Amino acid sequence: MISLRRFLMVLAACIVILTLRPESPTRAQESYSSCPGGRASCYQSGYAGLTPEQEHGRDTWYFWTGGDLDASGKQVVGDQALWRILAVQSHGTFDLLQAVDSRYRGQRFELFGVISDPDCRKATSPDQYGLWLDDCSSPDVPKIPDIPGEPAGIIGLRKFRNPRFDAAQWDVNRYMADPAKVEPPYLIGVACGFCHVGFNPLHPPADPENPEWRNLHPGIGNQYFREQIFNTAKYPPSRGLKPGDFRWQVANAQPVGTSETSQVATDHINNPNVINNIANLNDRPKHRERTADGVEREVYHVLKDGADSVGSACLDDPTPRPGVNDTACAALRVYVNIGLCANIWTTLHDPVYGLKRQQGVFDPKQARQENSACNEGWTATEARMEGLEAFLRTLPPLHLADADGGTAWLPRDANVVSRGKIVFAENCARCHSSKRPPQDYTGNPTDWYRKAVMDDDFLNDNFLSDDERHPVSEIGTNSERAMASNAIEGHIWQQFSSETYKKQPDVHIGDLVNPLETDLKLVPVNATGGRGYYRTPTLANAWATAPFFHNNSLGIVTGDPSIQGRMTAYQDAMEKLLWPGRRLGLKTIRRTTQASTFRYEEGGTVCIARNTPIDLIANVDLVTPENFRKDNSFTRLMCHLTGTGHLNALFLLVDNAPDFVQDRGHTFGSNLPDEDKRALIEYMKTF
């Protein structure tokens, strides 16, 4: 008979085991088993070995928009509220309900770079309201009890019933003419997966217009996304923006595979940036910083400039839980940025063009107290953040050796790879390795790296970045994204950046080309308030994620997600990285292709000459007096003068980030012998 003492010991051990957090698998395993509809590949069969918490996080990543309606059933709590606000205030220029038109299915990837939902199909007729929306009636459509909404036909977009819709008032033609005039039957919300889910480099689709679920990957990022072309899309295309509209010029100049994350709320800097690929999160370095609440925390540097350095500070229980809530507030800030609490923070600025008032500061706690819908959306989303982080921690790097047909592209000369390792140790590892010399190491760090890279496990559990912020004056790349101001003191997202970030030393930015006289240089500018830095990006998945740089400007855009397409882009980007003379240089200055105009809602017009640098106009931060926005003799005269281009030099005086050459800088390694450059290119194929 078991003694009482032994029984109590066993019971205590069981209690401890049951209360422990489930061990996270280091890798999510792909598995494609049976699907409800009998197909070989579906969302439900995606990743095997996930814990329930990780599965919950995966659902959040792909489908969560912040919720549906509040307890009253009258207020929208999810981010779909923002996209309705933008449709109204832009009078339909930005309208996701029109952008998802099913008649584009079969061309969506080619035209917009978006990914059609494998579980939906092209509509054969309009619905009862006259809208052309994908048929998503397949039995394979995931039915997740705590995820509201329905598929909208495009990965990452969800369709919701509009609580303000009145069938008696509905007129589809009136809506198409101006969505501000009538409430639509549906709202479209945005999940993280809209930008971050991309084609799986290991299993690329045979037809990008008709992928299967196995062809998608949650962390690679959509490298083919044409953000503003999609956001402003209309059917037929003749209803959309025209080249004579300056907004068309901005949209069509945005690099493929980027997102302008500071468009709403605008910082008046045209600084679209590449969508991050996510891998090896467990090995990402953290940094001790004082967050906005005055507490010192170990935090990640999120966003290109490392501004989302907030850890768990914004949570109802802000206690740091390493490995559990490290990304929670950065993720919540993204949810707010794409629409959570939009009914509050869109009142703190002019959300469409930023011309009517300056930004105010968004205070999450105050907003939640003032607005029940904001509070419900925030609370429900916060509750999902631990699961989301748990899921993201399962995403490994994607190796070329594991790709369908990838072995044909692998390095074949072991000696070349060995030399590439040494070149990496001597020239790259200082910034691009999370494995570093021990603190008590007293030798030359380069000697340590030379030995470390030769270990078979050097790339294992290596984030391939120090995740430190480095001044753009050191890196030399285009500084527009580093000049982003939404996170600095007094601006809208100030509570999501650390005090440490805000107190960084000023950065002196020089070597700025005058876009009007390219043989001349502009006066250097100072980046203040924490601006002027880029964090080191990871090199994981480098073979699959070209073009390079924070703005996707280095290398060709193939538009081809096949292995050959990716390797062609990788080779071109690496050669331009290491042989800077092959770069496009001045040709990367974004310019208008013809004379164009920007029309204020009040009727006034700004005229822009052909060949004008787009960022010369887009980077101007001026709250325009109402009389200047109206159609009158003064504004018509100004339109005539600016339309000649003769006054363009004046805009340089008020440009927030006068840095126009997109592919400049990061010339590290350019002085290496050609053989070493080629060896480095071969070695990095294994990342």
N, C-alpha and C positions, 0 to 999 in steps of 0.2 A: 504494500500500500504506500502511495506517495505521501511523504510527510507534509504537514501543514506548511513548514518553512519552505520546502522545495516548491510546493504548489504556489505560494505567494511569490516566489522568485520568478517562476515561469509566467504567472499572471502579469507581473510588473514588466517583464521583458516584452510580452505581447502588447501591452499598452504603449510602451515606447515605440515599438515597430509601427503600430497603427497610427501613431501621431506624427511620425516622421514624414517629411515631404517626399513624395515619390522620386526616386532617382531618375534624372533625365537621361535618356539615351544620348550618347555623344553624336550619333548620326541617325537621321530619319531614313529608313530603308524604303526604297521604291517597291511597290507591290501592286500588280494589276490583276485582280481576281474578278470574280463574277460581279456584274452590275445589274441593277433592277431591270433594265431594258434588254439585257442579254449581250450588251457590247463588251468588248475586251477592256475598255478603258473608260473610267468615269471618275468623278470627284471622290465618290465614296470609297473607291478602291485605291486611292492615291498613295498615302504613306502608311506603311506598316510599322508597328512597334511604338506608336505614340501613346503616351498616357492620356487619360481622359482630359486632363488639364491642357496638354499640348494640342489635342484635337480641338478643344474649345478655342484655343488661341489661333489655330489654323482657320477655323470658321470665322473668327473675328477678322483676320487678315484679308480673307477673300470677300466677305459679305457684309461686315458690320459698318453702318453709316452713322451710328449714334442713337438709333432707335426710330420709332415711328411717331406716335402721338403721346401727349401727356395724359395724366389721369382723367382730365376732363374730356378728352377726345377731340379737343378743338385746336390745340396748339401743336405744331410740329416740333419735335425735339431733336431729330436727326439733322445731318448736314444738308439734306435735300432742301431745307429752308433757305440756305445761302444761294443755291443755284436758282431758286425761284426769285429771290431778291435781285440777283444779277440779271435775270431775264427781264424783269420789270424795269429796273433802272437803266438798262442798256437798250430797252425797247426791242429786245429780241436779238441783238447782236450776239450775245452769249446766251444760248438756250440749249441745254442738254436734251430736252424733250424733242427738239427738232434734229439735233445731231445724231440721235440713235435711230433715225429713220431706216426702216428695214429694207428699203429699196437700194440702200448702199451695201447691203450684205453681199459678199462676193467681190467687193472692191474696197472694203474698209481698210485692210492692211495696206494696200497699194496707195490709197488716197490719204489715209489718216494715221497709219501705223498702229491702229488699235486692233485688239484680238477679239474675234467673234466667239461668243460662248458656244462650246461644243454641244451643249444640250439644247440649243435653240436652232431654229431654221427660218429661212426667209418667209415673210408674210406673202400670201397670195392675193390678199385684198385688204383694204383698210378695216379697222375695227368699227364698233358701233358709233364711235365718236369721229370717224373719218381720219384717224391717225394710223400710220403704217408702222407697226411695232412687231418685232420678231415673235414668232410662235414658239413659246417655251413650255409646251405641254408635255414634253417627253417624260416618261417615268423615271429617267435618270436625273432629273432636276433635283438637287439636294433639298430635302425638306427638314429643316433644322428648327426645332420648336422655339428656341430663344432668339432666332434671327428673323426680324420682320421684313416685309417687302417681297418682291418677286424679281427674277432675272429680267434685265432690260435688254438682253441680247448681246451685250459686250462685257467681257471680263472686268469685274470691279464696279460695275454700275448696277443699281437696284431701282426698281419701279415701285412707287407707293401711291395709294389713293390720296387725293388732295382733299382735306376736310372742308375746304372753302369752295369746292366745285358745286355749281348749280346747273343741273342739266337744262333747265328752262332758259338759262342765259347763254348756253354754249353755242358758239358759232366757229367752226374750224377755220374758215377763211379769215374771219376777224382776228382770230388768235394768230394765225400765220402772219398777218400784216403787222400786228403789234401785240405781243403777249401781255403787255401791261393793261390791255383793254378788257380782258376776260380771263377768268380763272380756268385753268385746264383740268381735265379729270385726273391727271397723274403728275407726280413729282419724281424727279430723278435724283438719287443720292449717289455718293461716291465712297467707295471703300479703299483701303490701302492698296489692294490688289490692282486697282485701275492703273497705277503707275508702276508698281513693283513687280507684278507678275509679268514675265516675259517668256519668249520661246526657250525651251529647254536646250541648252547647248549640247547635252548628251544625246538627246533624242529629237532632233529638229523635225519640223513638220514636212511632209511631202508637199502639202499645199498650205501655205500660210493663211489663205483665206478660209480654210476649213480644217482647223487643227483638231486633234484629239487631246484629251486631258493629259495623256502621257507626254505630249509635246510642250507642256507648260511647266514653268518652274516658278515657285513663289518668291525667290530671292534674287534672281538675276537682274531684274529691272527691265522695263520695256525700252530697249535701245533703238526702237524704230518709231517711237511715238512722235506724232506731229501735233503737239498740244493745241496751239492756238488755231491751226487750220481745222482741227476737229471741233474745238469749242465753239467756233463760229460757223460751222457747217450748216447748210440748208439744202433741201431737196426741192426742185432740181438745183444744180450748182449756180444757175443764173440768178437765183434769189440771194446768193451770198455776197460777201464783200467783193469789191472790184479793185483792180490795181490802182485806180485813181483815188482810192480811199487810203489814207495813211495807215489806218489800222490793218489793212490788207498787207501793206509793206512790212509792218512789224511782225505780223503773224507768219508770213512766208519767209522772213529772214531768220526766224527762230531755228536754231540747229536741231536736227532730228535727234530724238532720244533725250531731250532735255525737258525740264519743267521750270517755269517761271514762278517759283514758290513765293516770291514777294510781289506778285502782281496784285493780289488782294490779301492783305492791305498793301497798297503800293508804297514802295520806298523811292519811287521816281528814278529808278536805275533799271535799265533793260539788261538784266543779268540772269538769263536762263541757265540752269546748271544740270549736269548729267544726273540721272536717277541712280542712286547708290545701288550697287549690288551688295548682298548681305551674305557673309560666310564667316565662320570661326568667331562668332560673337563671344564665346566662352573665353577666348584668348585676347580679347580687345583690352588694351591697357586703360587704366583709370587714373584720374588725376585729382589731387586734393585741392579743392577750391571752396571758397566761401560763397554759398548760394544766397539768393535774394532775401531769405529769411534770417540771414546772419549766422547760419550754422555751417561749419566746415564739413564737407562730405567728399567721398571719393566718387567722382562722376566721370561719365563718358563725355567726349567732345563730339557732339552731333551737329549736323549740317556742315557745309563746306568750310565755313569760317569758325566752326566749333562754338557757335553762339548758344545752341541749346545745351547748356551746361548746368543742368538743374537737378539731376538725379531724382530723388523722391520728394523734393521740397514742397510740391504743390498738392500732395495727397492729403486726404482727410487724416490719415495716420502717416506722417512724414518720416517715420523711423526707417533709416536705411536698412534694407535686407539684401545684402550682396548676392548676386545671382538670381534675384527674384524680382526686384523693382528698380533695377538700375536704369532702365529705359522708360519707366512709366510716365514721367512728366514730359519728357521729350516727345513721346508718342501722343500724349494728351494734347500737347501744343499743336501737333500736326492735325489732330482731329478738329481742334478749334479752327485752325487755319483753313481747313477744307469745309468748315461750316457749322461745327458744334457751337452753340450759343450765338449763332449769327444774328439773331434778333437784337442782341445787345451790342456786340463789337462792331457791327456795320454802322451803328449810329455814332461811333467814335471817330469816323473819318468819312471821306467820300469814297465808297467802295469800288466804283467803276473806274474813274479816271483820276481821282485824287486832286481835283481842281478847285473844289468849293471850300475846303477847310483842311487844316492841319490835323495830324493824328492826335488822338488821346490815348491814354494807357488803359489796357484791358486788365482789370483786376478780377480774377476768377472767383474769389470768395464773395466780393461785392455783387458780381453779376449773378451768382447763384442765389444770393439772398433776395435780389430784386426780381428775378424771373424764374418761375417754377419750371418752365420748359427747359431752360438752361440747366437748372439744377438736376432735373431728372435725366437729361441727356448726359451731363457730366458724370453723375453718380453711376449710371448704368455702364458708361464707357470705362470709367476708372475701375469698376469691378472686373473688367475683362483684361486689364493690362498685364496682370501676372501670367495669365494663360498665354497672352500674345508673346510676351518675352520668352516664356518657356518653349513655345514653338520655334521662335526665331533662333534660339540657342541650339536647335537640332540641325540647322542647315550647314552642311559641310562645303568645302570648296569643290568645284566641279573640274575633274581632271581630264585633259585631252585624251589620255590613254583609255578612259572609260567611255568615250563618246562613240556613237555609231560611225565607224569608218575613221576614227580619230588616229589610230595607230599609223596610218599612212603619212601623217603630218608630224609625227614625233621625231625628235633629233635621232640621228643614226650613228653619230660618231661620239663615242664616250669621251674621248680626249677633248673634243670641242666643248662638251657639256662640263667637264671638269674645269676647263679654262673659264667657262662662263660663270661657274661658281666663284672662282677667285675674283673675277672682275666684279661680280655682285658684292662680294665681301669688301672689296677695296673702295667701291664707288657708290654703292646703293644702301647697304645694310644699316648704315648709321641712322637713316630715317625709316627705311622700309623693312624693319624687322622688329617684332615684339620680343624676340629672344635677344638678350643683351648681356654684356659682361657683368658678372656679379659686382655688387657694390664695393666689395673689398678687393676687387681686381686692381692691381697697380701697374699693369703693363700697358702696352699700346693697344687700344681697342681694336684697331684693324687687325693686329695679330690674332686676337681672340676670334674675330669674325672669320679670318682665313681658315682657322681650325674648325669652327662651328659649322660652316657651310658644307664641309666635307662629310659631316655625319649624315647617315642615311635618314635620320629623323628630323633634320633641320627644318624642313617645311611642315612637318606635323605640328599641329597646335601652335602655329605661328601666324599671327594676325597680319604679318608682312607690312606693318606700319607701327611707328611709335605713337601715333594718334596725337602727337603734339601739335600745337599751333606754331607755325613758322611765319615770320613777316614776309609779305609779298615782295619786299625789297630784296630779300635773300633769294627767293624762288624765281622772281622775274617774270612770272606769268601775268596774263591780263588781270587787272585788279578790280574790275567792276563788281564781281561777286563778293570780294573781300571788303568792298565799301558799303555793303548792305547795312541799313541803319535801323531796321525794325526792332532789333534787340537791344539797342543802346538806351541810355537813361532818357526818360521822357517820351519814348516811342512805344508803339502798341504792345510789343511782346517783351517789354523790359523785365517782367517778373520771371521769364523763362531763361534768362541768361544770368550767369553768376556775377557777383561783385568782382571776382577775380578777372573775369572777361572784360568787364567795363573799365577796369583800371589798368589794362595792358598799356605798355608804353606806346606813344604815338609812332606811326610809321611814315617815313619819308618816301614817297613814290615818285620816281623819275623815269627817264627814258620814254616819255610819252610823245607819240607821234602826232603832229598836227595833221588832222585828216583833210584839211583844206589846202595845205601846202606840205606835202608829205616829206619834203627834204628838210623841213624845220621841226624842231622839238618844242613842246609846250612847257610852260613853267611847271616845275614839280608841285605836287600837292601833298598835304599831310592828312593821313587817316587818323582820326581821333575817337575817343570814347570806347575803345575796344576793337575798332575796325582795323583793317589792313593786314589780316592774317588768314592763312589757310591751314587747316589740319592736314596731316599727311594721309593720303588715301591708301587703302589696302591694295596690294598687288594680287590678291587672290582672284582667280578667274581672269587674269590679264589677257590670256589667249582668246577669251570669248567676249571681251567687253570693249574692244576698240570701236570708234575713235577714243583718244585719250584727252586728258586735261579736264578740269572742272566744268568746262563748257562744251565738251565733245568737239573741239575744234582741230585736234591734231590727228590727221589721217582722213582717208576717204570714207564716205558713207556708201556701203554697197547695197543696203536695203535687202540683203540676202541673209537669212538666219541659218543657212546650211553651214556645215563645217568648212567648206571651201570659202563661202562668203565671209565667215568670221576670220579665217586664217589670212585671207587676202587683206582684210581691214587691219588685222594685227600686224602683219608684215609692213604694210605701208606706214602705219602709225609709229612703229618702232624705228623704222628707217628715218622718218622725219624727226623723231625725238633725238636720235643720235647723230644725224647729219642735218643740222638746222638749215643749211643752205637749200634743202629740198622743200622747205615749208612754203606755204602760199603767201605768208607775210602780209603785205599791204592789201592783197586781194581778199583777205578775210575781214576787212573793214565793211561792215554791213551798210549798204547804200540803197537808196530808193531807185527803183528801176524806171520810173517815169514821174512826171509831175503829179503831185497828189495833194489832197486836202484833208484836214480834220475839222469836222463840223461839231460845234457845241450844241447841246440840247436846246439852248436858248436861241439858236439860229445863226450865230456868228461863225466865221470860217477862218482857219489858219491855212495858209498856202505854203507848200513845200516844193522846192525845185527838184528836178530830176538829178540824180547822182548825189543828193544830200546824204551825209552820214546819218543813218537812222538814229543812232544813239545820241547824236547832237541834239535831236528834238526830244527823244524819249527820256533822256536823263535830266531834263529841266524840271525843277521843282518850283513851280509858281502857283500859288493860290490866286486864281484870276478873278479880278473884280467882275461883278455881274455885267456891268456895261460893256466890258471887253469881250464878254461871251455872247452878246447880242449882235444882231445884224444891223449895223448903222454905218454912216459914212466913214467914221474913224476905223472901224474894223475892216471895212472894204479896202480902205487905203493901205492899212497894214498888211492885208492879205496880198495886195498887189506888190508891195515892197518885199515881203518875205518870199513870195513866189518866184522872184528873180534869182534868189540865192545870194544876192549881194550883201545881205545882212547876216549871213550865217556865222560870220566871225563873232557877232555879238552873243550868240548862243553859247559859245565856248566859255564866256565869262560866268555863266550860271549853270554849267554842266556839273552834275553831282559826282561824276566819275569819268573824267575825260581821258579814257583809255580805250582806244579804238581797234588796235591790232589784236585779233583774238587768239592767234596761235603762237604768241611770243613767249620767250622765257623757258625755264627749266632746261638749260643747256648742259646740265651735268652729264659728263661722259662724252661730250662732243669732241674732246681732244684725244680720246683713246685711239690706238691703232685700229684700222678697219677690221683686222682679224679678231680683236677683242670685242668690238661692237657686235660682230656676227655671232661670236660665242655667247654673248649675253642674250641676244635675241633667241638663240636656241635654248639656253637654260630656262628662260622665263616662260617658254612654252609648257614647262612642267609645273607651273604654279597653279 
